[in-house]
Amino acid sequence: MCRNIKTLFNFDPPANEEEVRAASLQFVRKLSGFNKPSRANEDAFNAAVEEVTRIAQDLLQSLTTNAPPRDREVEADKARERAVRRFGSGEVTA
């Protein structure tokens, strides 16, 4: 799984269209191997991003859970803590 694609389900506030599109773009980039497609592939690439975005939005709207929504700040703090454990303190030295 691409590390840049974040979980979007069951958050308060819910994921917005921009977040879903960004995840879709990362997914299509990963599948295609293109960070930016050539002009010859641009239409197909953009169409795939739009379709994946639409499908992802449909998926997120159709999912249900009994779990309480996760707090974005709490989850961001957890991610920062994991990054510190994995990569070190995060302090930048000049």
N, CA, C and O atoms as CSV, one atom per row, in Angstrom:
chain,resi,resn,atom,element,x,y,z
A,1,MET,N,N,0.848,-1.185,0.000
A,1,MET,CA,C,0.000,0.000,0.000
A,1,MET,C,C,0.880,1.230,0.000
A,1,MET,O,O,1.910,1.277,0.673
A,2,CYS,N,N,0.477,2.190,-0.737
A,2,CYS,CA,C,1.206,3.456,-0.794
A,2,CYS,C,C,1.074,4.188,0.542
A,2,CYS,O,O,-0.038,4.384,1.032
A,3,ARG,N,N,2.176,4.584,1.120
A,3,ARG,CA,C,2.140,5.255,2.424
A,3,ARG,C,C,1.470,6.617,2.377
A,3,ARG,O,O,1.039,7.124,3.412
A,4,ASN,N,N,1.372,7.216,1.203
A,4,ASN,CA,C,0.758,8.541,1.101
A,4,ASN,C,C,-0.762,8.489,1.080
A,4,ASN,O,O,-1.412,9.527,1.199
A,5,ILE,N,N,-1.339,7.312,0.931
A,5,ILE,CA,C,-2.787,7.185,0.930
A,5,ILE,C,C,-3.235,6.969,2.364
A,5,ILE,O,O,-2.849,5.987,2.998
A,6,LYS,N,N,-4.035,7.870,2.868
A,6,LYS,CA,C,-4.484,7.843,4.254
A,6,LYS,C,C,-5.885,7.238,4.352
A,6,LYS,O,O,-6.677,7.316,3.412
A,7,THR,N,N,-6.174,6.638,5.502
A,7,THR,CA,C,-7.519,6.157,5.776
A,7,THR,C,C,-8.464,7.348,5.823
A,7,THR,O,O,-8.161,8.360,6.456
A,8,LEU,N,N,-9.607,7.232,5.156
A,8,LEU,CA,C,-10.542,8.350,5.076
A,8,LEU,C,C,-11.891,8.043,5.723
A,8,LEU,O,O,-12.714,8.945,5.883
A,9,PHE,N,N,-12.130,6.802,6.093
A,9,PHE,CA,C,-13.433,6.417,6.625
A,9,PHE,C,C,-13.528,6.647,8.133
A,9,PHE,O,O,-12.566,6.435,8.871
A,10,ASN,N,N,-14.688,7.079,8.566
A,10,ASN,CA,C,-15.061,7.209,9.970
A,10,ASN,C,C,-14.256,8.273,10.717
A,10,ASN,O,O,-13.725,8.026,11.800
A,11,PHE,N,N,-14.180,9.438,10.127
A,11,PHE,CA,C,-13.547,10.582,10.779
A,11,PHE,C,C,-14.570,11.680,11.009
A,11,PHE,O,O,-15.559,11.793,10.285
A,12,ASP,N,N,-14.319,12.475,12.013
A,12,ASP,CA,C,-15.142,13.640,12.288
A,12,ASP,C,C,-14.245,14.864,12.241
A,12,ASP,O,O,-13.371,14.986,13.099
A,13,PRO,N,N,-14.403,15.771,11.302
A,13,PRO,CA,C,-15.388,15.769,10.231
A,13,PRO,C,C,-15.035,14.755,9.148
A,13,PRO,O,O,-13.878,14.350,9.032
A,14,PRO,N,N,-16.028,14.340,8.352
A,14,PRO,CA,C,-15.784,13.354,7.295
A,14,PRO,C,C,-14.782,13.866,6.258
A,14,PRO,O,O,-14.566,15.070,6.120
A,15,ALA,N,N,-14.187,12.937,5.546
A,15,ALA,CA,C,-13.255,13.305,4.478
A,15,ALA,C,C,-13.978,14.172,3.448
A,15,ALA,O,O,-15.130,13.918,3.097
A,16,ASN,N,N,-13.281,15.188,2.977
A,16,ASN,CA,C,-13.884,16.047,1.961
A,16,ASN,C,C,-13.469,15.582,0.560
A,16,ASN,O,O,-12.642,14.682,0.409
A,17,GLU,N,N,-14.048,16.201,-0.440
A,17,GLU,CA,C,-13.798,15.800,-1.825
A,17,GLU,C,C,-12.316,15.924,-2.193
A,17,GLU,O,O,-11.783,15.087,-2.923
A,18,GLU,N,N,-11.663,16.954,-1.693
A,18,GLU,CA,C,-10.241,17.169,-1.995
A,18,GLU,C,C,-9.378,16.028,-1.444
A,18,GLU,O,O,-8.448,15.574,-2.110
A,19,GLU,N,N,-9.687,15.568,-0.227
A,19,GLU,CA,C,-8.930,14.460,0.372
A,19,GLU,C,C,-9.142,13.164,-0.405
A,19,GLU,O,O,-8.203,12.397,-0.615
A,20,VAL,N,N,-10.378,12.925,-0.827
A,20,VAL,CA,C,-10.679,11.713,-1.598
A,20,VAL,C,C,-9.969,11.775,-2.946
A,20,VAL,O,O,-9.426,10.771,-3.409
A,21,ARG,N,N,-9.970,12.939,-3.573
A,21,ARG,CA,C,-9.288,13.082,-4.870
A,21,ARG,C,C,-7.778,12.906,-4.722
A,21,ARG,O,O,-7.145,12.280,-5.572
A,22,ALA,N,N,-7.197,13.446,-3.661
A,22,ALA,CA,C,-5.752,13.294,-3.440
A,22,ALA,C,C,-5.383,11.825,-3.255
A,22,ALA,O,O,-4.366,11.372,-3.782
A,23,ALA,N,N,-6.191,11.081,-2.517
A,23,ALA,CA,C,-5.929,9.651,-2.335
A,23,ALA,C,C,-6.087,8.906,-3.662
A,23,ALA,O,O,-5.320,7.992,-3.961
A,24,SER,N,N,-7.080,9.301,-4.451
A,24,SER,CA,C,-7.309,8.675,-5.754
A,24,SER,C,C,-6.143,8.944,-6.698
A,24,SER,O,O,-5.708,8.054,-7.429
A,25,LEU,N,N,-5.646,10.167,-6.676
A,25,LEU,CA,C,-4.491,10.524,-7.503
A,25,LEU,C,C,-3.280,9.673,-7.121
A,25,LEU,O,O,-2.583,9.160,-7.997
A,26,GLN,N,N,-3.028,9.522,-5.830
A,26,GLN,CA,C,-1.899,8.701,-5.383
A,26,GLN,C,C,-2.070,7.246,-5.824
A,26,GLN,O,O,-1.108,6.594,-6.229
A,27,PHE,N,N,-3.297,6.749,-5.742
A,27,PHE,CA,C,-3.586,5.377,-6.151
A,27,PHE,C,C,-3.304,5.179,-7.644
A,27,PHE,O,O,-2.659,4.206,-8.034
A,28,VAL,N,N,-3.787,6.098,-8.467
A,28,VAL,CA,C,-3.569,5.987,-9.916
A,28,VAL,C,C,-2.085,6.155,-10.243
A,28,VAL,O,O,-1.567,5.467,-11.123
A,29,ARG,N,N,-1.400,7.054,-9.549
A,29,ARG,CA,C,0.052,7.194,-9.755
A,29,ARG,C,C,0.766,5.882,-9.443
A,29,ARG,O,O,1.653,5.457,-10.184
A,30,LYS,N,N,0.374,5.245,-8.345
A,30,LYS,CA,C,1.013,3.993,-7.944
A,30,LYS,C,C,0.761,2.909,-8.983
A,30,LYS,O,O,1.682,2.191,-9.374
A,31,LEU,N,N,-0.492,2.789,-9.434
A,31,LEU,CA,C,-0.823,1.763,-10.417
A,31,LEU,C,C,-0.115,1.984,-11.749
A,31,LEU,O,O,0.390,1.041,-12.358
A,32,SER,N,N,-0.082,3.241,-12.195
A,32,SER,CA,C,0.457,3.540,-13.516
A,32,SER,C,C,1.977,3.650,-13.533
A,32,SER,O,O,2.614,3.429,-14.564
A,33,GLY,N,N,2.552,3.992,-12.383
A,33,GLY,CA,C,3.984,4.227,-12.347
A,33,GLY,C,C,4.361,5.624,-12.795
A,33,GLY,O,O,5.544,5.949,-12.900
A,34,PHE,N,N,3.354,6.459,-13.062
A,34,PHE,CA,C,3.591,7.840,-13.504
A,34,PHE,C,C,3.357,8.802,-12.358
A,34,PHE,O,O,2.330,8.726,-11.683
A,35,ASN,N,N,4.297,9.705,-12.132
A,35,ASN,CA,C,4.029,10.817,-11.238
A,35,ASN,C,C,3.229,11.870,-12.003
A,35,ASN,O,O,2.274,12.457,-11.493
A,36,LYS,N,N,3.655,12.083,-13.239
A,36,LYS,CA,C,2.939,12.967,-14.167
A,36,LYS,C,C,2.964,12.260,-15.519
A,36,LYS,O,O,4.040,11.998,-16.058
A,37,PRO,N,N,1.800,11.950,-16.070
A,37,PRO,CA,C,1.781,11.195,-17.328
A,37,PRO,C,C,2.231,12.043,-18.512
A,37,PRO,O,O,2.189,13.273,-18.469
A,38,SER,N,N,2.657,11.365,-19.559
A,38,SER,CA,C,2.988,12.051,-20.816
A,38,SER,C,C,1.702,12.594,-21.424
A,38,SER,O,O,0.606,12.222,-21.006
A,39,ARG,N,N,1.834,13.455,-22.392
A,39,ARG,CA,C,0.645,13.993,-23.069
A,39,ARG,C,C,-0.179,12.874,-23.701
A,39,ARG,O,O,-1.408,12.943,-23.741
A,40,ALA,N,N,0.504,11.848,-24.192
A,40,ALA,CA,C,-0.195,10.729,-24.829
A,40,ALA,C,C,-1.072,9.973,-23.827
A,40,ALA,O,O,-2.099,9.409,-24.202
A,41,ASN,N,N,-0.672,9.963,-22.570
A,41,ASN,CA,C,-1.407,9.215,-21.538
A,41,ASN,C,C,-2.227,10.103,-20.606
A,41,ASN,O,O,-2.927,9.601,-19.726
A,42,GLU,N,N,-2.146,11.407,-20.792
A,42,GLU,CA,C,-2.777,12.337,-19.862
A,42,GLU,C,C,-4.296,12.157,-19.754
A,42,GLU,O,O,-4.836,12.168,-18.648
A,43,ASP,N,N,-4.985,11.991,-20.877
A,43,ASP,CA,C,-6.444,11.846,-20.838
A,43,ASP,C,C,-6.852,10.579,-20.085
A,43,ASP,O,O,-7.755,10.612,-19.248
A,44,ALA,N,N,-6.190,9.476,-20.382
A,44,ALA,CA,C,-6.514,8.211,-19.702
A,44,ALA,C,C,-6.208,8.310,-18.212
A,44,ALA,O,O,-6.985,7.831,-17.385
A,45,PHE,N,N,-5.087,8.924,-17.869
A,45,PHE,CA,C,-4.682,9.090,-16.471
A,45,PHE,C,C,-5.712,9.936,-15.716
A,45,PHE,O,O,-6.164,9.551,-14.638
A,46,ASN,N,N,-6.083,11.092,-16.287
A,46,ASN,CA,C,-7.047,11.980,-15.635
A,46,ASN,C,C,-8.422,11.331,-15.517
A,46,ASN,O,O,-9.107,11.502,-14.508
A,47,ALA,N,N,-8.824,10.591,-16.542
A,47,ALA,CA,C,-10.114,9.890,-16.488
A,47,ALA,C,C,-10.099,8.848,-15.367
A,47,ALA,O,O,-11.094,8.679,-14.663
A,48,ALA,N,N,-8.986,8.161,-15.205
A,48,ALA,CA,C,-8.871,7.162,-14.135
A,48,ALA,C,C,-8.955,7.825,-12.766
A,48,ALA,O,O,-9.623,7.312,-11.868
A,49,VAL,N,N,-8.287,8.957,-12.600
A,49,VAL,CA,C,-8.342,9.672,-11.316
A,49,VAL,C,C,-9.781,10.074,-11.006
A,49,VAL,O,O,-10.242,9.903,-9.878
A,50,GLU,N,N,-10.488,10.601,-11.989
A,50,GLU,CA,C,-11.879,11.020,-11.763
A,50,GLU,C,C,-12.768,9.829,-11.422
A,50,GLU,O,O,-13.608,9.919,-10.527
A,51,GLU,N,N,-12.592,8.721,-12.125
A,51,GLU,CA,C,-13.425,7.543,-11.857
A,51,GLU,C,C,-13.117,6.940,-10.489
A,51,GLU,O,O,-14.034,6.568,-9.756
A,52,VAL,N,N,-11.841,6.841,-10.142
A,52,VAL,CA,C,-11.476,6.323,-8.822
A,52,VAL,C,C,-12.010,7.245,-7.736
A,52,VAL,O,O,-12.476,6.766,-6.702
A,53,THR,N,N,-11.955,8.554,-7.945
A,53,THR,CA,C,-12.503,9.503,-6.974
A,53,THR,C,C,-13.992,9.262,-6.775
A,53,THR,O,O,-14.468,9.209,-5.641
A,54,ARG,N,N,-14.723,9.118,-7.860
A,54,ARG,CA,C,-16.165,8.885,-7.776
A,54,ARG,C,C,-16.464,7.587,-7.033
A,54,ARG,O,O,-17.334,7.550,-6.162
A,55,ILE,N,N,-15.748,6.533,-7.377
A,55,ILE,CA,C,-15.969,5.234,-6.743
A,55,ILE,C,C,-15.593,5.287,-5.264
A,55,ILE,O,O,-16.293,4.720,-4.425
A,56,ALA,N,N,-14.497,5.961,-4.944
A,56,ALA,CA,C,-14.079,6.078,-3.538
A,56,ALA,C,C,-15.111,6.852,-2.730
A,56,ALA,O,O,-15.403,6.483,-1.592
A,57,GLN,N,N,-15.670,7.921,-3.300
A,57,GLN,CA,C,-16.707,8.677,-2.599
A,57,GLN,C,C,-17.946,7.810,-2.373
A,57,GLN,O,O,-18.550,7.849,-1.301
A,58,ASP,N,N,-18.320,7.031,-3.382
A,58,ASP,CA,C,-19.460,6.111,-3.239
A,58,ASP,C,C,-19.183,5.104,-2.132
A,58,ASP,O,O,-20.057,4.821,-1.312
A,59,LEU,N,N,-17.980,4.569,-2.107
A,59,LEU,CA,C,-17.610,3.593,-1.080
A,59,LEU,C,C,-17.709,4.212,0.311
A,59,LEU,O,O,-18.342,3.640,1.198
A,60,LEU,N,N,-17.090,5.369,0.507
A,60,LEU,CA,C,-17.092,6.008,1.822
A,60,LEU,C,C,-18.509,6.329,2.288
A,60,LEU,O,O,-18.805,6.230,3.479
A,61,GLN,N,N,-19.386,6.713,1.363
A,61,GLN,CA,C,-20.766,7.038,1.727
A,61,GLN,C,C,-21.593,5.802,2.038
A,61,GLN,O,O,-22.579,5.890,2.769
A,62,SER,N,N,-21.210,4.653,1.498
A,62,SER,CA,C,-22.003,3.441,1.708
A,62,SER,C,C,-21.535,2.612,2.905
A,62,SER,O,O,-22.263,1.730,3.361
A,63,LEU,N,N,-20.341,2.879,3.417
A,63,LEU,CA,C,-19.833,2.126,4.560
A,63,LEU,C,C,-20.560,2.520,5.837
A,63,LEU,O,O,-20.974,3.667,6.001
A,64,THR,N,N,-20.710,1.557,6.736
A,64,THR,CA,C,-21.326,1.825,8.037
A,64,THR,C,C,-20.449,1.239,9.134
A,64,THR,O,O,-19.678,0.308,8.901
A,65,THR,N,N,-20.575,1.792,10.320
A,65,THR,CA,C,-19.842,1.290,11.471
A,65,THR,C,C,-20.576,1.683,12.742
A,65,THR,O,O,-21.311,2.670,12.773
A,66,ASN,N,N,-20.367,0.898,13.784
A,66,ASN,CA,C,-20.900,1.237,15.097
A,66,ASN,C,C,-19.856,1.949,15.945
A,66,ASN,O,O,-20.157,2.440,17.033
A,67,ALA,N,N,-18.622,2.001,15.439
A,67,ALA,CA,C,-17.535,2.657,16.171
A,67,ALA,C,C,-17.724,4.167,16.136
A,67,ALA,O,O,-18.220,4.712,15.150
A,68,PRO,N,N,-17.332,4.838,17.205
A,68,PRO,CA,C,-17.425,6.306,17.179
A,68,PRO,C,C,-16.435,6.867,16.168
A,68,PRO,O,O,-15.389,6.265,15.928
A,69,PRO,N,N,-16.753,8.019,15.571
A,69,PRO,CA,C,-15.822,8.628,14.612
A,69,PRO,C,C,-14.484,8.944,15.274
A,69,PRO,O,O,-14.419,9.328,16.442
A,70,ARG,N,N,-13.427,8.773,14.495
A,70,ARG,CA,C,-12.082,9.097,14.991
A,70,ARG,C,C,-11.850,10.597,14.870
A,70,ARG,O,O,-12.361,11.262,13.969
A,71,ASP,N,N,-11.072,11.097,15.798
A,71,ASP,CA,C,-10.713,12.509,15.816
A,71,ASP,C,C,-9.449,12.701,14.982
A,71,ASP,O,O,-8.447,12.023,15.211
A,72,ARG,N,N,-9.488,13.606,14.032
A,72,ARG,CA,C,-8.344,13.826,13.138
A,72,ARG,C,C,-7.083,14.242,13.892
A,72,ARG,O,O,-5.988,13.789,13.559
A,73,GLU,N,N,-7.224,15.086,14.888
A,73,GLU,CA,C,-6.052,15.554,15.645
A,73,GLU,C,C,-5.413,14.422,16.428
A,73,GLU,O,O,-4.188,14.306,16.468
A,74,VAL,N,N,-6.226,13.592,17.047
A,74,VAL,CA,C,-5.695,12.455,17.805
A,74,VAL,C,C,-4.956,11.507,16.865
A,74,VAL,O,O,-3.864,11.040,17.189
A,75,GLU,N,N,-5.538,11.224,15.720
A,75,GLU,CA,C,-4.894,10.331,14.750
A,75,GLU,C,C,-3.611,10.953,14.204
A,75,GLU,O,O,-2.631,10.240,13.989
A,76,ALA,N,N,-3.594,12.266,13.977
A,76,ALA,CA,C,-2.385,12.950,13.502
A,76,ALA,C,C,-1.284,12.871,14.561
A,76,ALA,O,O,-0.117,12.659,14.232
A,77,ASP,N,N,-1.658,13.042,15.829
A,77,ASP,CA,C,-0.674,12.921,16.915
A,77,ASP,C,C,-0.080,11.520,16.963
A,77,ASP,O,O,1.127,11.356,17.141
A,78,LYS,N,N,-0.933,10.510,16.803
A,78,LYS,CA,C,-0.448,9.121,16.784
A,78,LYS,C,C,0.530,8.905,15.625
A,78,LYS,O,O,1.555,8.244,15.789
A,79,ALA,N,N,0.212,9.461,14.467
A,79,ALA,CA,C,1.086,9.320,13.302
A,79,ALA,C,C,2.430,9.992,13.545
A,79,ALA,O,O,3.474,9.461,13.165
A,80,ARG,N,N,2.404,11.169,14.182
A,80,ARG,CA,C,3.671,11.855,14.497
A,80,ARG,C,C,4.503,11.024,15.471
A,80,ARG,O,O,5.719,10.917,15.314
A,81,GLU,N,N,3.859,10.442,16.467
A,81,GLU,CA,C,4.572,9.600,17.434
A,81,GLU,C,C,5.200,8.393,16.745
A,81,GLU,O,O,6.335,8.024,17.049
A,82,ARG,N,N,4.460,7.774,15.812
A,82,ARG,CA,C,5.014,6.637,15.061
A,82,ARG,C,C,6.216,7.074,14.235
A,82,ARG,O,O,7.208,6.350,14.147
A,83,ALA,N,N,6.130,8.263,13.626
A,83,ALA,CA,C,7.235,8.771,12.812
A,83,ALA,C,C,8.471,9.026,13.662
A,83,ALA,O,O,9.588,8.741,13.231
A,84,VAL,N,N,8.283,9.558,14.862
A,84,VAL,CA,C,9.421,9.808,15.746
A,84,VAL,C,C,10.076,8.484,16.130
A,84,VAL,O,O,11.302,8.370,16.126
A,85,ARG,N,N,9.256,7.478,16.462
A,85,ARG,CA,C,9.817,6.163,16.808
A,85,ARG,C,C,10.554,5.546,15.625
A,85,ARG,O,O,11.581,4.889,15.794
A,86,ARG,N,N,10.024,5.764,14.435
A,86,ARG,CA,C,10.617,5.145,13.244
A,86,ARG,C,C,11.848,5.901,12.738
A,86,ARG,O,O,12.846,5.287,12.363
A,87,PHE,N,N,11.774,7.234,12.729
A,87,PHE,CA,C,12.814,8.032,12.081
A,87,PHE,C,C,13.655,8.854,13.035
A,87,PHE,O,O,14.633,9.467,12.609
A,88,GLY,N,N,13.314,8.889,14.288
A,88,GLY,CA,C,14.062,9.687,15.245
A,88,GLY,C,C,13.272,10.882,15.729
A,88,GLY,O,O,12.061,10.961,15.518
A,89,SER,N,N,13.943,11.799,16.368
A,89,SER,CA,C,13.271,12.913,17.042
A,89,SER,C,C,12.584,13.886,16.106
A,89,SER,O,O,11.656,14.584,16.514
A,90,GLY,N,N,13.018,13.944,14.870
A,90,GLY,CA,C,12.439,14.892,13.939
A,90,GLY,C,C,13.053,16.271,14.016
A,90,GLY,O,O,12.660,17.172,13.275
A,91,GLU,N,N,14.014,16.445,14.906
A,91,GLU,CA,C,14.679,17.740,15.015
A,91,GLU,C,C,15.592,17.932,13.819
A,91,GLU,O,O,16.275,17.004,13.387
A,92,VAL,N,N,15.596,19.136,13.295
A,92,VAL,CA,C,16.437,19.473,12.154
A,92,VAL,C,C,17.672,20.197,12.673
A,92,VAL,O,O,17.567,21.174,13.415
A,93,THR,N,N,18.836,19.710,12.278
A,93,THR,CA,C,20.080,20.369,12.693
A,93,THR,C,C,20.681,21.053,11.480
A,93,THR,O,O,20.636,20.525,10.368
A,94,ALA,N,N,21.240,22.227,11.703
A,94,ALA,CA,C,21.816,23.000,10.599
A,94,ALA,C,C,23.268,22.661,10.386
A,94,ALA,O,O,23.909,23.220,9.496
